[in-house]
Each structure stands twice: as structure tokens, then as C-alpha cells.
Amino acid sequence: MSERDELAISTRIVVAVAEAEEVDPLSLSPPLAEEIDVDALERLSDASTPLQVTFSAWGYRITVRDGEVSVADDAALVTAPAN
């Protein structure tokens, strides 16, 4: 297990978004706790059952799946309506 895997899931989310933004994790605003219920996410991620949670924060679509964090630009996920 890597050092990063030992971090709380909320910390890994902040680090992943900060890396995508190329900024210091402490500079992200608003704090993650203002975007989602961090305690609930931590409890879910500590459960032994498979987990997938997706939410938007800081202009990114963030997915947590079985402890892995992926970050995608929300703008890239927008699709045009069908005519």
C-alpha cells in the first residue's frame, strides 16, 4: 500500500483536484466539507462493501470507486442536446 493510499479519502480527493489544477491543496476554495458531507464519505469508504460515489466540486466531476479517486473536468462532460 502506498503512502497516498493511507490518506483519508477526502484528503486524496483534495490532492487529486489540486494536482489537476496545479495548485497547492490548501488553496482550493471552498473547502471540500462545504461541497459534500466528508464524514459520511469517510464512513462509506471505510465500509467493506464496494463503493462508487460521483459528485461535482471545484468544476470537476469526482468519482470514488473502491478507494480510487478519479477527477474529470466537468466542462468536458457536458453534452449538447439532441436536435
PDB file of N, CA, C and O in Angstrom, chain B, residues numbered from 101:
ATOM      1  N   MET B 101       0.852  -1.172   0.000  1.00  0.00           N
ATOM      2  CA  MET B 101       0.000   0.000   0.000  1.00  0.00           C
ATOM      3  C   MET B 101       0.892   1.227   0.000  1.00  0.00           C
ATOM      4  O   MET B 101       1.840   1.318   0.780  1.00  0.00           O
ATOM      5  N   SER B 102       0.579   2.180  -0.890  1.00  0.00           N
ATOM      6  CA  SER B 102       1.396   3.381  -0.977  1.00  0.00           C
ATOM      7  C   SER B 102       1.009   4.368   0.127  1.00  0.00           C
ATOM      8  O   SER B 102      -0.034   4.243   0.768  1.00  0.00           O
ATOM      9  N   GLU B 103       1.879   5.339   0.321  1.00  0.00           N
ATOM     10  CA  GLU B 103       1.616   6.371   1.329  1.00  0.00           C
ATOM     11  C   GLU B 103       0.325   7.122   1.000  1.00  0.00           C
ATOM     12  O   GLU B 103      -0.436   7.478   1.899  1.00  0.00           O
ATOM     13  N   ARG B 104       0.086   7.359  -0.274  1.00  0.00           N
ATOM     14  CA  ARG B 104      -1.127   8.055  -0.698  1.00  0.00           C
ATOM     15  C   ARG B 104      -2.366   7.241  -0.347  1.00  0.00           C
ATOM     16  O   ARG B 104      -3.375   7.812   0.067  1.00  0.00           O
ATOM     17  N   ASP B 105      -2.313   5.915  -0.505  1.00  0.00           N
ATOM     18  CA  ASP B 105      -3.457   5.060  -0.181  1.00  0.00           C
ATOM     19  C   ASP B 105      -3.802   5.092   1.301  1.00  0.00           C
ATOM     20  O   ASP B 105      -4.930   4.779   1.679  1.00  0.00           O
ATOM     21  N   GLU B 106      -2.848   5.465   2.142  1.00  0.00           N
ATOM     22  CA  GLU B 106      -3.089   5.520   3.575  1.00  0.00           C
ATOM     23  C   GLU B 106      -3.776   6.818   3.986  1.00  0.00           C
ATOM     24  O   GLU B 106      -4.241   6.935   5.120  1.00  0.00           O
ATOM     25  N   LEU B 107      -3.849   7.788   3.087  1.00  0.00           N
ATOM     26  CA  LEU B 107      -4.519   9.054   3.386  1.00  0.00           C
ATOM     27  C   LEU B 107      -6.029   8.856   3.394  1.00  0.00           C
ATOM     28  O   LEU B 107      -6.550   7.968   2.719  1.00  0.00           O
ATOM     29  N   ALA B 108      -6.724   9.682   4.157  1.00  0.00           N
ATOM     30  CA  ALA B 108      -8.183   9.657   4.162  1.00  0.00           C
ATOM     31  C   ALA B 108      -8.678   9.947   2.751  1.00  0.00           C
ATOM     32  O   ALA B 108      -8.030  10.674   1.997  1.00  0.00           O
ATOM     33  N   ILE B 109      -9.824   9.378   2.397  1.00  0.00           N
ATOM     34  CA  ILE B 109     -10.355   9.554   1.048  1.00  0.00           C
ATOM     35  C   ILE B 109     -10.583  11.031   0.745  1.00  0.00           C
ATOM     36  O   ILE B 109     -10.354  11.468  -0.383  1.00  0.00           O
ATOM     37  N   SER B 110     -11.026  11.800   1.720  1.00  0.00           N
ATOM     38  CA  SER B 110     -11.253  13.227   1.491  1.00  0.00           C
ATOM     39  C   SER B 110      -9.941  13.947   1.170  1.00  0.00           C
ATOM     40  O   SER B 110      -9.913  14.843   0.327  1.00  0.00           O
ATOM     41  N   THR B 111      -8.874  13.561   1.833  1.00  0.00           N
ATOM     42  CA  THR B 111      -7.560  14.152   1.559  1.00  0.00           C
ATOM     43  C   THR B 111      -7.092  13.781   0.164  1.00  0.00           C
ATOM     44  O   THR B 111      -6.533  14.613  -0.551  1.00  0.00           O
ATOM     45  N   ARG B 112      -7.320  12.526  -0.226  1.00  0.00           N
ATOM     46  CA  ARG B 112      -6.923  12.092  -1.577  1.00  0.00           C
ATOM     47  C   ARG B 112      -7.707  12.854  -2.644  1.00  0.00           C
ATOM     48  O   ARG B 112      -7.165  13.154  -3.708  1.00  0.00           O
ATOM     49  N   ILE B 113      -8.977  13.170  -2.372  1.00  0.00           N
ATOM     50  CA  ILE B 113      -9.782  13.942  -3.320  1.00  0.00           C
ATOM     51  C   ILE B 113      -9.190  15.339  -3.475  1.00  0.00           C
ATOM     52  O   ILE B 113      -9.001  15.813  -4.595  1.00  0.00           O
ATOM     53  N   VAL B 114      -8.898  15.992  -2.367  1.00  0.00           N
ATOM     54  CA  VAL B 114      -8.330  17.341  -2.404  1.00  0.00           C
ATOM     55  C   VAL B 114      -6.999  17.332  -3.146  1.00  0.00           C
ATOM     56  O   VAL B 114      -6.750  18.213  -3.969  1.00  0.00           O
ATOM     57  N   VAL B 115      -6.156  16.370  -2.876  1.00  0.00           N
ATOM     58  CA  VAL B 115      -4.849  16.277  -3.545  1.00  0.00           C
ATOM     59  C   VAL B 115      -5.033  16.050  -5.045  1.00  0.00           C
ATOM     60  O   VAL B 115      -4.332  16.663  -5.850  1.00  0.00           O
ATOM     61  N   ALA B 116      -5.960  15.184  -5.425  1.00  0.00           N
ATOM     62  CA  ALA B 116      -6.183  14.894  -6.848  1.00  0.00           C
ATOM     63  C   ALA B 116      -6.664  16.133  -7.602  1.00  0.00           C
ATOM     64  O   ALA B 116      -6.198  16.404  -8.709  1.00  0.00           O
ATOM     65  N   VAL B 117      -7.580  16.876  -7.017  1.00  0.00           N
ATOM     66  CA  VAL B 117      -8.075  18.096  -7.665  1.00  0.00           C
ATOM     67  C   VAL B 117      -6.969  19.148  -7.706  1.00  0.00           C
ATOM     68  O   VAL B 117      -6.797  19.828  -8.718  1.00  0.00           O
ATOM     69  N   ALA B 118      -6.234  19.282  -6.636  1.00  0.00           N
ATOM     70  CA  ALA B 118      -5.132  20.248  -6.612  1.00  0.00           C
ATOM     71  C   ALA B 118      -4.090  19.912  -7.686  1.00  0.00           C
ATOM     72  O   ALA B 118      -3.553  20.814  -8.329  1.00  0.00           O
ATOM     73  N   GLU B 119      -3.806  18.637  -7.880  1.00  0.00           N
ATOM     74  CA  GLU B 119      -2.876  18.235  -8.939  1.00  0.00           C
ATOM     75  C   GLU B 119      -3.440  18.585 -10.310  1.00  0.00           C
ATOM     76  O   GLU B 119      -2.706  19.049 -11.182  1.00  0.00           O
ATOM     77  N   ALA B 120      -4.739  18.365 -10.509  1.00  0.00           N
ATOM     78  CA  ALA B 120      -5.366  18.713 -11.786  1.00  0.00           C
ATOM     79  C   ALA B 120      -5.316  20.218 -12.031  1.00  0.00           C
ATOM     80  O   ALA B 120      -5.143  20.658 -13.167  1.00  0.00           O
ATOM     81  N   GLU B 121      -5.467  21.000 -10.976  1.00  0.00           N
ATOM     82  CA  GLU B 121      -5.445  22.458 -11.062  1.00  0.00           C
ATOM     83  C   GLU B 121      -4.024  23.017 -11.026  1.00  0.00           C
ATOM     84  O   GLU B 121      -3.800  24.187 -11.335  1.00  0.00           O
ATOM     85  N   GLU B 122      -3.075  22.174 -10.649  1.00  0.00           N
ATOM     86  CA  GLU B 122      -1.682  22.579 -10.476  1.00  0.00           C
ATOM     87  C   GLU B 122      -1.566  23.700  -9.443  1.00  0.00           C
ATOM     88  O   GLU B 122      -0.916  24.721  -9.668  1.00  0.00           O
ATOM     89  N   VAL B 123      -2.228  23.469  -8.292  1.00  0.00           N
ATOM     90  CA  VAL B 123      -2.191  24.422  -7.185  1.00  0.00           C
ATOM     91  C   VAL B 123      -1.922  23.670  -5.893  1.00  0.00           C
ATOM     92  O   VAL B 123      -1.956  22.440  -5.855  1.00  0.00           O
ATOM     93  N   ASP B 124      -1.654  24.422  -4.840  1.00  0.00           N
ATOM     94  CA  ASP B 124      -1.487  23.842  -3.516  1.00  0.00           C
ATOM     95  C   ASP B 124      -2.847  23.354  -3.026  1.00  0.00           C
ATOM     96  O   ASP B 124      -3.837  24.068  -3.180  1.00  0.00           O
ATOM     97  N   PRO B 125      -2.924  22.154  -2.439  1.00  0.00           N
ATOM     98  CA  PRO B 125      -4.211  21.643  -1.953  1.00  0.00           C
ATOM     99  C   PRO B 125      -4.914  22.587  -0.986  1.00  0.00           C
ATOM    100  O   PRO B 125      -6.144  22.627  -0.951  1.00  0.00           O
ATOM    101  N   LEU B 126      -4.159  23.342  -0.205  1.00  0.00           N
ATOM    102  CA  LEU B 126      -4.758  24.255   0.762  1.00  0.00           C
ATOM    103  C   LEU B 126      -5.388  25.482   0.109  1.00  0.00           C
ATOM    104  O   LEU B 126      -6.118  26.224   0.767  1.00  0.00           O
ATOM    105  N   SER B 127      -5.116  25.703  -1.169  1.00  0.00           N
ATOM    106  CA  SER B 127      -5.662  26.878  -1.841  1.00  0.00           C
ATOM    107  C   SER B 127      -7.036  26.628  -2.456  1.00  0.00           C
ATOM    108  O   SER B 127      -7.681  27.572  -2.911  1.00  0.00           O
ATOM    109  N   LEU B 128      -7.499  25.377  -2.481  1.00  0.00           N
ATOM    110  CA  LEU B 128      -8.813  25.096  -3.058  1.00  0.00           C
ATOM    111  C   LEU B 128      -9.912  25.728  -2.210  1.00  0.00           C
ATOM    112  O   LEU B 128      -9.912  25.626  -0.983  1.00  0.00           O
ATOM    113  N   SER B 129     -10.833  26.372  -2.884  1.00  0.00           N
ATOM    114  CA  SER B 129     -11.913  27.046  -2.177  1.00  0.00           C
ATOM    115  C   SER B 129     -13.205  26.851  -2.956  1.00  0.00           C
ATOM    116  O   SER B 129     -13.201  26.959  -4.182  1.00  0.00           O
ATOM    117  N   PRO B 130     -14.286  26.572  -2.290  1.00  0.00           N
ATOM    118  CA  PRO B 130     -14.466  26.423  -0.855  1.00  0.00           C
ATOM    119  C   PRO B 130     -13.890  25.087  -0.384  1.00  0.00           C
ATOM    120  O   PRO B 130     -13.559  24.234  -1.207  1.00  0.00           O
ATOM    121  N   PRO B 131     -13.769  24.899   0.924  1.00  0.00           N
ATOM    122  CA  PRO B 131     -13.284  23.616   1.440  1.00  0.00           C
ATOM    123  C   PRO B 131     -14.223  22.479   1.024  1.00  0.00           C
ATOM    124  O   PRO B 131     -15.422  22.689   0.839  1.00  0.00           O
ATOM    125  N   LEU B 132     -13.673  21.295   0.881  1.00  0.00           N
ATOM    126  CA  LEU B 132     -14.462  20.128   0.466  1.00  0.00           C
ATOM    127  C   LEU B 132     -15.668  19.921   1.370  1.00  0.00           C
ATOM    128  O   LEU B 132     -16.730  19.516   0.898  1.00  0.00           O
ATOM    129  N   ALA B 133     -15.519  20.190   2.655  1.00  0.00           N
ATOM    130  CA  ALA B 133     -16.622  19.992   3.608  1.00  0.00           C
ATOM    131  C   ALA B 133     -17.816  20.896   3.314  1.00  0.00           C
ATOM    132  O   ALA B 133     -18.922  20.625   3.781  1.00  0.00           O
ATOM    133  N   GLU B 134     -17.610  21.961   2.548  1.00  0.00           N
ATOM    134  CA  GLU B 134     -18.728  22.809   2.145  1.00  0.00           C
ATOM    135  C   GLU B 134     -19.407  22.287   0.885  1.00  0.00           C
ATOM    136  O   GLU B 134     -20.487  22.753   0.522  1.00  0.00           O
ATOM    137  N   GLU B 135     -18.783  21.328   0.222  1.00  0.00           N
ATOM    138  CA  GLU B 135     -19.323  20.742  -1.001  1.00  0.00           C
ATOM    139  C   GLU B 135     -20.086  19.445  -0.726  1.00  0.00           C
ATOM    140  O   GLU B 135     -21.136  19.196  -1.317  1.00  0.00           O
ATOM    141  N   ILE B 136     -19.548  18.626   0.175  1.00  0.00           N
ATOM    142  CA  ILE B 136     -20.153  17.319   0.481  1.00  0.00           C
ATOM    143  C   ILE B 136     -20.015  17.035   1.978  1.00  0.00           C
ATOM    144  O   ILE B 136     -19.300  17.735   2.695  1.00  0.00           O
ATOM    145  N   ASP B 137     -20.704  16.011   2.426  1.00  0.00           N
ATOM    146  CA  ASP B 137     -20.583  15.551   3.814  1.00  0.00           C
ATOM    147  C   ASP B 137     -19.351  14.645   3.888  1.00  0.00           C
ATOM    148  O   ASP B 137     -19.425  13.457   3.573  1.00  0.00           O
ATOM    149  N   VAL B 138     -18.234  15.209   4.300  1.00  0.00           N
ATOM    150  CA  VAL B 138     -16.954  14.496   4.323  1.00  0.00           C
ATOM    151  C   VAL B 138     -17.008  13.316   5.299  1.00  0.00           C
ATOM    152  O   VAL B 138     -16.483  12.245   4.996  1.00  0.00           O
ATOM    153  N   ASP B 139     -17.632  13.498   6.455  1.00  0.00           N
ATOM    154  CA  ASP B 139     -17.715  12.409   7.433  1.00  0.00           C
ATOM    155  C   ASP B 139     -18.472  11.213   6.865  1.00  0.00           C
ATOM    156  O   ASP B 139     -18.068  10.068   7.068  1.00  0.00           O
ATOM    157  N   ALA B 140     -19.563  11.474   6.157  1.00  0.00           N
ATOM    158  CA  ALA B 140     -20.333  10.380   5.548  1.00  0.00           C
ATOM    159  C   ALA B 140     -19.496   9.680   4.484  1.00  0.00           C
ATOM    160  O   ALA B 140     -19.506   8.452   4.401  1.00  0.00           O
ATOM    161  N   LEU B 141     -18.774  10.443   3.671  1.00  0.00           N
ATOM    162  CA  LEU B 141     -17.927   9.841   2.647  1.00  0.00           C
ATOM    163  C   LEU B 141     -16.850   8.967   3.279  1.00  0.00           C
ATOM    164  O   LEU B 141     -16.582   7.869   2.791  1.00  0.00           O
ATOM    165  N   GLU B 142     -16.232   9.438   4.356  1.00  0.00           N
ATOM    166  CA  GLU B 142     -15.208   8.639   5.044  1.00  0.00           C
ATOM    167  C   GLU B 142     -15.800   7.346   5.593  1.00  0.00           C
ATOM    168  O   GLU B 142     -15.191   6.283   5.476  1.00  0.00           O
ATOM    169  N   ARG B 143     -16.995   7.434   6.196  1.00  0.00           N
ATOM    170  CA  ARG B 143     -17.637   6.218   6.729  1.00  0.00           C
ATOM    171  C   ARG B 143     -17.943   5.239   5.600  1.00  0.00           C
ATOM    172  O   ARG B 143     -17.728   4.036   5.747  1.00  0.00           O
ATOM    173  N   LEU B 144     -18.437   5.740   4.485  1.00  0.00           N
ATOM    174  CA  LEU B 144     -18.733   4.861   3.348  1.00  0.00           C
ATOM    175  C   LEU B 144     -17.460   4.216   2.799  1.00  0.00           C
ATOM    176  O   LEU B 144     -17.456   3.033   2.462  1.00  0.00           O
ATOM    177  N   SER B 145     -16.400   4.985   2.713  1.00  0.00           N
ATOM    178  CA  SER B 145     -15.160   4.448   2.143  1.00  0.00           C
ATOM    179  C   SER B 145     -14.490   3.447   3.071  1.00  0.00           C
ATOM    180  O   SER B 145     -13.711   2.607   2.622  1.00  0.00           O
ATOM    181  N   ASP B 146     -14.792   3.532   4.370  1.00  0.00           N
ATOM    182  CA  ASP B 146     -14.233   2.573   5.328  1.00  0.00           C
ATOM    183  C   ASP B 146     -15.021   1.266   5.370  1.00  0.00           C
ATOM    184  O   ASP B 146     -14.565   0.284   5.956  1.00  0.00           O
ATOM    185  N   ALA B 147     -16.202   1.252   4.751  1.00  0.00           N
ATOM    186  CA  ALA B 147     -17.036   0.043   4.757  1.00  0.00           C
ATOM    187  C   ALA B 147     -16.386  -1.041   3.898  1.00  0.00           C
ATOM    188  O   ALA B 147     -15.609  -0.748   2.990  1.00  0.00           O
ATOM    189  N   SER B 148     -16.709  -2.270   4.193  1.00  0.00           N
ATOM    190  CA  SER B 148     -16.104  -3.392   3.472  1.00  0.00           C
ATOM    191  C   SER B 148     -16.825  -3.701   2.162  1.00  0.00           C
ATOM    192  O   SER B 148     -16.386  -4.577   1.416  1.00  0.00           O
ATOM    193  N   THR B 149     -17.905  -3.013   1.870  1.00  0.00           N
ATOM    194  CA  THR B 149     -18.641  -3.264   0.634  1.00  0.00           C
ATOM    195  C   THR B 149     -18.121  -2.364  -0.483  1.00  0.00           C
ATOM    196  O   THR B 149     -17.595  -1.285  -0.210  1.00  0.00           O
ATOM    197  N   PRO B 150     -18.262  -2.791  -1.732  1.00  0.00           N
ATOM    198  CA  PRO B 150     -17.825  -1.959  -2.861  1.00  0.00           C
ATOM    199  C   PRO B 150     -18.551  -0.616  -2.850  1.00  0.00           C
ATOM    200  O   PRO B 150     -19.717  -0.531  -2.465  1.00  0.00           O
ATOM    201  N   LEU B 151     -17.864   0.406  -3.267  1.00  0.00           N
ATOM    202  CA  LEU B 151     -18.405   1.752  -3.212  1.00  0.00           C
ATOM    203  C   LEU B 151     -18.104   2.498  -4.494  1.00  0.00           C
ATOM    204  O   LEU B 151     -16.990   2.426  -5.013  1.00  0.00           O
ATOM    205  N   GLN B 152     -19.101   3.223  -5.014  1.00  0.00           N
ATOM    206  CA  GLN B 152     -18.859   4.185  -6.080  1.00  0.00           C
ATOM    207  C   GLN B 152     -19.716   5.407  -5.794  1.00  0.00           C
ATOM    208  O   GLN B 152     -20.938   5.315  -5.683  1.00  0.00           O
ATOM    209  N   VAL B 153     -19.059   6.546  -5.678  1.00  0.00           N
ATOM    210  CA  VAL B 153     -19.718   7.818  -5.425  1.00  0.00           C
ATOM    211  C   VAL B 153     -19.186   8.810  -6.442  1.00  0.00           C
ATOM    212  O   VAL B 153     -17.978   8.899  -6.662  1.00  0.00           O
ATOM    213  N   THR B 154     -20.092   9.558  -7.061  1.00  0.00           N
ATOM    214  CA  THR B 154     -19.688  10.599  -8.006  1.00  0.00           C
ATOM    215  C   THR B 154     -20.376  11.897  -7.611  1.00  0.00           C
ATOM    216  O   THR B 154     -21.569  11.911  -7.310  1.00  0.00           O
ATOM    217  N   PHE B 155     -19.616  12.986  -7.615  1.00  0.00           N
ATOM    218  CA  PHE B 155     -20.160  14.294  -7.292  1.00  0.00           C
ATOM    219  C   PHE B 155     -19.328  15.357  -7.999  1.00  0.00           C
ATOM    220  O   PHE B 155     -18.241  15.076  -8.503  1.00  0.00           O
ATOM    221  N   SER B 156     -19.841  16.555  -8.028  1.00  0.00           N
ATOM    222  CA  SER B 156     -19.127  17.678  -8.637  1.00  0.00           C
ATOM    223  C   SER B 156     -18.652  18.634  -7.555  1.00  0.00           C
ATOM    224  O   SER B 156     -19.369  18.929  -6.599  1.00  0.00           O
ATOM    225  N   ALA B 157     -17.427  19.108  -7.731  1.00  0.00           N
ATOM    226  CA  ALA B 157     -16.852  20.115  -6.837  1.00  0.00           C
ATOM    227  C   ALA B 157     -15.712  20.796  -7.577  1.00  0.00           C
ATOM    228  O   ALA B 157     -14.987  20.162  -8.344  1.00  0.00           O
ATOM    229  N   TRP B 158     -15.564  22.084  -7.340  1.00  0.00           N
ATOM    230  CA  TRP B 158     -14.477  22.878  -7.934  1.00  0.00           C
ATOM    231  C   TRP B 158     -14.435  22.794  -9.461  1.00  0.00           C
ATOM    232  O   TRP B 158     -13.371  22.971 -10.054  1.00  0.00           O
ATOM    233  N   GLY B 159     -15.561  22.529 -10.098  1.00  0.00           N
ATOM    234  CA  GLY B 159     -15.597  22.441 -11.556  1.00  0.00           C
ATOM    235  C   GLY B 159     -15.157  21.094 -12.098  1.00  0.00           C
ATOM    236  O   GLY B 159     -14.902  20.956 -13.294  1.00  0.00           O
ATOM    237  N   TYR B 160     -15.067  20.103 -11.230  1.00  0.00           N
ATOM    238  CA  TYR B 160     -14.657  18.758 -11.641  1.00  0.00           C
ATOM    239  C   TYR B 160     -15.720  17.738 -11.264  1.00  0.00           C
ATOM    240  O   TYR B 160     -16.457  17.912 -10.293  1.00  0.00           O
ATOM    241  N   ARG B 161     -15.784  16.684 -12.040  1.00  0.00           N
ATOM    242  CA  ARG B 161     -16.596  15.518 -11.695  1.00  0.00           C
ATOM    243  C   ARG B 161     -15.637  14.566 -10.990  1.00  0.00           C
ATOM    244  O   ARG B 161     -14.659  14.107 -11.581  1.00  0.00           O
ATOM    245  N   ILE B 162     -15.922  14.275  -9.729  1.00  0.00           N
ATOM    246  CA  ILE B 162     -15.044  13.448  -8.898  1.00  0.00           C
ATOM    247  C   ILE B 162     -15.732  12.114  -8.640  1.00  0.00           C
ATOM    248  O   ILE B 162     -16.880  12.068  -8.200  1.00  0.00           O
ATOM    249  N   THR B 163     -15.018  11.037  -8.920  1.00  0.00           N
ATOM    250  CA  THR B 163     -15.554   9.696  -8.688  1.00  0.00           C
ATOM    251  C   THR B 163     -14.638   8.960  -7.732  1.00  0.00           C
ATOM    252  O   THR B 163     -13.420   8.937  -7.908  1.00  0.00           O
ATOM    253  N   VAL B 164     -15.236   8.364  -6.724  1.00  0.00           N
ATOM    254  CA  VAL B 164     -14.523   7.498  -5.791  1.00  0.00           C
ATOM    255  C   VAL B 164     -15.093   6.106  -6.016  1.00  0.00           C
ATOM    256  O   VAL B 164     -16.286   5.867  -5.831  1.00  0.00           O
ATOM    257  N   ARG B 165     -14.226   5.207  -6.413  1.00  0.00           N
ATOM    258  CA  ARG B 165     -14.663   3.836  -6.661  1.00  0.00           C
ATOM    259  C   ARG B 165     -13.688   2.883  -5.988  1.00  0.00           C
ATOM    260  O   ARG B 165     -12.522   2.774  -6.369  1.00  0.00           O
ATOM    261  N   ASP B 166     -14.202   2.204  -4.981  1.00  0.00           N
ATOM    262  CA  ASP B 166     -13.396   1.239  -4.229  1.00  0.00           C
ATOM    263  C   ASP B 166     -12.050   1.824  -3.797  1.00  0.00           C
ATOM    264  O   ASP B 166     -11.009   1.177  -3.907  1.00  0.00           O
ATOM    265  N   GLY B 167     -12.099   3.066  -3.302  1.00  0.00           N
ATOM    266  CA  GLY B 167     -10.896   3.692  -2.770  1.00  0.00           C
ATOM    267  C   GLY B 167     -10.058   4.449  -3.776  1.00  0.00           C
ATOM    268  O   GLY B 167      -9.135   5.164  -3.389  1.00  0.00           O
ATOM    269  N   GLU B 168     -10.356   4.311  -5.066  1.00  0.00           N
ATOM    270  CA  GLU B 168      -9.615   5.025  -6.104  1.00  0.00           C
ATOM    271  C   GLU B 168     -10.351   6.322  -6.430  1.00  0.00           C
ATOM    272  O   GLU B 168     -11.578   6.340  -6.529  1.00  0.00           O
ATOM    273  N   VAL B 169      -9.596   7.399  -6.596  1.00  0.00           N
ATOM    274  CA  VAL B 169     -10.173   8.704  -6.896  1.00  0.00           C
ATOM    275  C   VAL B 169      -9.835   9.072  -8.331  1.00  0.00           C
ATOM    276  O   VAL B 169      -8.675   9.010  -8.741  1.00  0.00           O
ATOM    277  N   SER B 170     -10.868   9.461  -9.102  1.00  0.00           N
ATOM    278  CA  SER B 170     -10.617   9.987 -10.442  1.00  0.00           C
ATOM    279  C   SER B 170     -11.279  11.355 -10.552  1.00  0.00           C
ATOM    280  O   SER B 170     -12.331  11.612  -9.965  1.00  0.00           O
ATOM    281  N   VAL B 171     -10.633  12.214 -11.317  1.00  0.00           N
ATOM    282  CA  VAL B 171     -11.081  13.595 -11.461  1.00  0.00           C
ATOM    283  C   VAL B 171     -11.175  13.899 -12.951  1.00  0.00           C
ATOM    284  O   VAL B 171     -10.230  13.664 -13.704  1.00  0.00           O
ATOM    285  N   ALA B 172     -12.339  14.430 -13.374  1.00  0.00           N
ATOM    286  CA  ALA B 172     -12.527  14.824 -14.767  1.00  0.00           C
ATOM    287  C   ALA B 172     -13.104  16.230 -14.797  1.00  0.00           C
ATOM    288  O   ALA B 172     -13.920  16.593 -13.950  1.00  0.00           O
ATOM    289  N   ASP B 173     -12.682  17.007 -15.763  1.00  0.00           N
ATOM    290  CA  ASP B 173     -13.189  18.364 -15.926  1.00  0.00           C
ATOM    291  C   ASP B 173     -14.677  18.301 -16.238  1.00  0.00           C
ATOM    292  O   ASP B 173     -15.079  17.665 -17.212  1.00  0.00           O
ATOM    293  N   ASP B 174     -15.500  18.955 -15.418  1.00  0.00           N
ATOM    294  CA  ASP B 174     -16.956  18.953 -15.625  1.00  0.00           C
ATOM    295  C   ASP B 174     -17.327  19.492 -17.003  1.00  0.00           C
ATOM    296  O   ASP B 174     -18.281  19.004 -17.609  1.00  0.00           O
ATOM    297  N   ALA B 175     -16.605  20.477 -17.510  1.00  0.00           N
ATOM    298  CA  ALA B 175     -16.929  21.064 -18.800  1.00  0.00           C
ATOM    299  C   ALA B 175     -16.783  20.036 -19.915  1.00  0.00           C
ATOM    300  O   ALA B 175     -17.528  20.074 -20.894  1.00  0.00           O
ATOM    301  N   ALA B 176     -15.837  19.126 -19.777  1.00  0.00           N
ATOM    302  CA  ALA B 176     -15.630  18.099 -20.793  1.00  0.00           C
ATOM    303  C   ALA B 176     -16.764  17.081 -20.797  1.00  0.00           C
ATOM    304  O   ALA B 176     -16.938  16.354 -21.775  1.00  0.00           O
ATOM    305  N   LEU B 177     -17.537  17.020 -19.711  1.00  0.00           N
ATOM    306  CA  LEU B 177     -18.606  16.048 -19.613  1.00  0.00           C
ATOM    307  C   LEU B 177     -19.942  16.575 -20.115  1.00  0.00           C
ATOM    308  O   LEU B 177     -20.903  15.815 -20.233  1.00  0.00           O
ATOM    309  N   VAL B 178     -20.012  17.854 -20.409  1.00  0.00           N
ATOM    310  CA  VAL B 178     -21.255  18.455 -20.883  1.00  0.00           C
ATOM    311  C   VAL B 178     -21.484  18.050 -22.328  1.00  0.00           C
ATOM    312  O   VAL B 178     -20.592  18.161 -23.169  1.00  0.00           O
ATOM    313  N   THR B 179     -22.691  17.579 -22.601  1.00  0.00           N
ATOM    314  CA  THR B 179     -23.011  17.198 -23.976  1.00  0.00           C
ATOM    315  C   THR B 179     -24.099  18.118 -24.511  1.00  0.00           C
ATOM    316  O   THR B 179     -24.934  18.619 -23.758  1.00  0.00           O
ATOM    317  N   ALA B 180     -24.077  18.329 -25.793  1.00  0.00           N
ATOM    318  CA  ALA B 180     -25.082  19.176 -26.427  1.00  0.00           C
ATOM    319  C   ALA B 180     -26.387  18.405 -26.542  1.00  0.00           C
ATOM    320  O   ALA B 180     -26.374  17.193 -26.759  1.00  0.00           O
ATOM    321  N   PRO B 181     -27.513  19.096 -26.398  1.00  0.00           N
ATOM    322  CA  PRO B 181     -28.799  18.415 -26.526  1.00  0.00           C
ATOM    323  C   PRO B 181     -29.021  17.948 -27.972  1.00  0.00           C
ATOM    324  O   PRO B 181     -28.552  18.568 -28.927  1.00  0.00           O
ATOM    325  N   ALA B 182     -29.742  16.849 -28.095  1.00  0.00           N
ATOM    326  CA  ALA B 182     -30.057  16.326 -29.433  1.00  0.00           C
ATOM    327  C   ALA B 182     -31.079  17.236 -30.093  1.00  0.00           C
ATOM    328  O   ALA B 182     -31.963  17.764 -29.418  1.00  0.00           O
ATOM    329  N   ASN B 183     -30.973  17.420 -31.367  1.00  0.00           N
ATOM    330  CA  ASN B 183     -31.943  18.248 -32.114  1.00  0.00           C
ATOM    331  C   ASN B 183     -33.108  17.426 -32.565  1.00  0.00           C
ATOM    332  O   ASN B 183     -34.022  17.947 -33.205  1.00  0.00           O
TER     333      ASN B 183
END
